[in-house]
Amino acid sequence: MSFPLYELPEEHQMLRETVRALADEKIAPRAAEADETGEFPWDVYKALVAADLHAVHVPEEYGGAGADALAAVVVIEEVARACASSSLIPAVNKLGTVPLLLSASEELKQRYLPPVARGEAMFSYALSEAEAGSDAAAMKTRAVADGDHYVLNGAKMWITNAGVSEYYTVMAVTEPGVGAKGISAFVVEKSDEGVSFGAKERKLGIRASPTRQVIFENVRIPASRMIGAPGTGFKTALATLDHTRVTIAAQALGIAQGALDYAIGYVKERKQFGRPVADFQGLQFMIADMAMKLEAARQLTYAAAAKSELAMHGKPQKDLTFISSAAKCAASDAAMEITTDAVQLLGGYGYTSDYPVERMMRDAKITQIYEGTNQIQRLVMARQLLK
C-alpha cells in the first residue's frame, strides 16, 4: 500500500544526501574560520554554484534548476546544518528574486534571473530602514519620476549580503502621503552610479554573511526597472515574505539539527561517574525534548513549503500567510531552545569556541528577528485568525 503523504519524495531525499555530502566536505570545515574572520566565504559560494545549489528556485525558463519550494527548504536546511552564514546564499538569492517572480515584467525576469541562475550574481532584498523596521511602510527612501527614469535617494538598513550581491530589490516611496499604497519596487544594480554601502555590522552571529546599509544618492535608473505597477511595491514585499519566511524556518531547522547531532555525539562519548553521560535520564529527557521540538517545527515548515509552492504556481492558498508565519516562528523559537540546550549538554566545553554549538546558538538568535520578528509573526498570525 502506498501512502506517501508525510514522506519526502525520493528526489528530495536524494537532494538532501547530495547537499549534506557537499556541506560535510566543503562547508562545515570552513564554518568556524568564516565565523571567526567574518569574511564572506567565496569558496563556499563557488562550491554551491558548481553543484547548482546556490539558487535552486530559479525556474528552468531562466536557466535555473526549477526546484520547488520544498527542495529549496531542504537545500537551505542542509547548508545551515553546517554553516548558517553560508545558508544565506540560497536563502537571500530567493528573497531577492521572489518579487520578480511574483510581479516583474517578462523583460525584467529575462534580464536579471539568468545571471543569478548561472552564479554570476547574487540578489539581495532592501526593505528595512533605520526608522522603518517592523513598521516597514514608514520608509523614507524616495524614487522620483524624471522622464523615463526614476531618481532614488535614501538608505536601507540591515541588508543581508549587501556589497557582495550585484542586484537589489529596493522598495521606495513613489507617491508620498498615501502610506503603503505609495510604495513601488525596483531593481537596483551595485554598479549603478550613486549606490554605496555602509560599514559591515559587527554581529552576534551569521558573521560570514555581510550585513550593511545600502545608500542611494541620486541613483538614476530606467523606469523599466520597476517591478510591477507603481504603488504595488509594498504588496509585492508582503507577498514575498509569505514565501521566504519558510526559508528562514528552514535555516532555523538546519542550525538546530546541527546542534542536536553534535550534542548527541558528545553525550555518548563523554564519561562521568564511570559511564557515558548519555546513560543519565535527565540528559535523555533533554535530548528527547530537543528532537521532539525539531521534528514538530520541521513538519510545519514542510507543510508551509508545499503551500508556498502551490501559491507560486497560481493556486492561491488562503492560509499561506498564517502557516508561513507559524513555521518561521515555531522553527526559530525551537532553534534557540535547542541550541541553548546543546551548549548546556556540553557543559563548560559548550561555552568555548573550540566546539561548534556556541556558534550555532549565536547564529540561531537572528532567525527570531529577521524577516519579521517573532512578535510581529504572532501579530500576523492573530490577524489572519481574527479577520
Buried (B, 14 or more C-beta within 10 A) or exposed (E): EEEEEEEBEEEBEEBBEBBBEBBEEBBBEBBBEBBEEBBBBEEBBEBBBEBBBBBBBBBEEBBBBBBBBBBBBBBBBBBBBBBBBBBBBBBBBBBBBBBBBBBBBEEBBEBBBBBBBBBEBBBBBBBBBEEBBEEBBEBBBBBBBEEEBBBBBBBBBBBBBBBBBBBBBBBBBBBEEEEBBBBBBBBBBBEBEBBBBBEBBEBEBBBBBBBBBBBBEEBEBEBEBBBBEBBBBBBBBBBBBBBBBBBBBBBBBBBBBBBBEBBBEBBEEBEEEEEBBBBBEEBEEBBEEBBEBBEEBBEBBBBBBBBBBBBBEEEEBEEBBBBBBBBBBBBBBBBBBBBBBBBBBBEEBBBEEEBBBBBBBBBBBBBBBBBBBBEBBBBBBEEBEEE
